[in-house]
Amino acid sequence: LDDLAEPEVREGYRLYVFLNAFFLRPEDRERIEALKADGRTLLFFYAPGYVSREAGLSVDGISQVTGMRVVRRADREWMEYTVTDARHPLVEGVESGTSVRIEAFNYDLSVKLHPPDFGPGFAIDDEQAVVLGTYPDGQAALAARDFGDWRSIYCAVPRMTSALLRGAARYAGVHLYCNEDVVMDADNRMLMLHSGWDGDRTVHVSLPEPMTATDAWSGEVLAEGAATLDVRLPESTTRLLLLD
């Protein structure tokens, strides 16, 4: 949160993700409020702003930060929701009815440290928000709201699949190089892809503009003046492409 005081952080991104901003100081709230402009999208998980020295524990703190009316649920519950079909870019490519839930790891200490059931729980109760996921009882667990000059996404269950995270990026106007679960990094002159251990695959890559892509190791030109290309990734392989 302290990074939000830096001008290059405040001005350099389209999407800001707040994973565990449960406790917020007044200066933190001011910096978050300052982000709510210029077409930015803010993604919040679980209980942002729920804790403060001034108000203690307050669900109103979540509402103020997310911009959506939020209500308190049970003291303890299994954290899960189902994706609904809202024809929204955030859930594009995610099948309606897909279940997202907190799963404990398979060792005892993990269950104690990261239990799949905990609380308190929260739900979105805002007529202006688009509901994208619901708890088993139908209350909203995932929603988005467009305020015109900024957008808010709130996921009351602290978990999203990689497809939903890509959807949040797409909704925010972030360029997506690929829609697959591969390790990837990029800047304005290089693109790195790593395949993992799932066997050979071919990854379809979308570039932000037509470019020439050259394998940094072999010198092979994979694409010339193209906005898209297919990159073959053998098992457990890293490929580094030069972009021009």
Disulfide bonds with the S-S distance in Angstrom:
none
